Structure formats: structure tokens, C-alpha cells
Amino acid sequence: MRRIVPNIHSNDLNASKSFYMDFLGMELVMDIGWVITFASKDNPTAQINIFKNDKPIVDESFISIEVSNVDKLYEQAQENELSIVYEIRNEDWGVRRFFVKDPNGATINLLTHL
């Protein structure tokens, strides 16, 4: 694994920007409207994603894990009959990814940057 990035849902992305940038001193490294990413100024792989919450209640945890070979893990997930909840694909913003459920019900977003 190269890094693990926690994801948090937010009903107020502007308040999240203020908290992570002003309070924690992180840099805003990506803002595509529905997801914003902050990184440590000292360690750019220490990151957190904040996702716009469109639901009244957040009902599910999920995390993103960047890996060196997402296709191999996808094949392993299929072979082990894991619950794949988002099929593997290349996304417009430069990642190849799929989602799988862990044994606790959390969604794991496994990805490789293209």
C-alpha cells in the first residue's frame, strides 16, 4: 500500500475548508465540487477527502486506499467472491478504481492513479 486516505461526509464544505485549512493548516489540493482533498504541507501523502453529503444522515463509512496494482486486487476480490459494489473503471479525474465491502460493511475504495 502507498497510502490510506480517510473520507468524511460533510453537509457544509465551506466549514470543512475553514477547519482543515485554517485550523489544521492543511493545503487544499483538489476541489471538484463534490469532493475536496486536503494534504499536509509537510507530508503530501497525509491526506483527507471531504465528500459533499446529499443525504440527511450519513449511514455508511468508507475509506480510500491507493495501491500499486488495482487490477490484481479486483481479480482477487472476484476470485474470493467479495461484495464488489462499484465495478472497476477509469475515472475522468485520473484514477482507476473499484469499491468493495469489508467484513464490517464499510466500503473500501481501492484505486491507482493513472
Protein Blocks (a to p, Z undefined) as FASTA:
>chain_A
ZZdcdddddfblklmmmmmmmmnopacfbdehjaccdddfklmmlccdddddfbfbdcbd
cdddddfblmlmmmmmmmnopacfbdcdddfkopacdddddfkopacdddddZZ
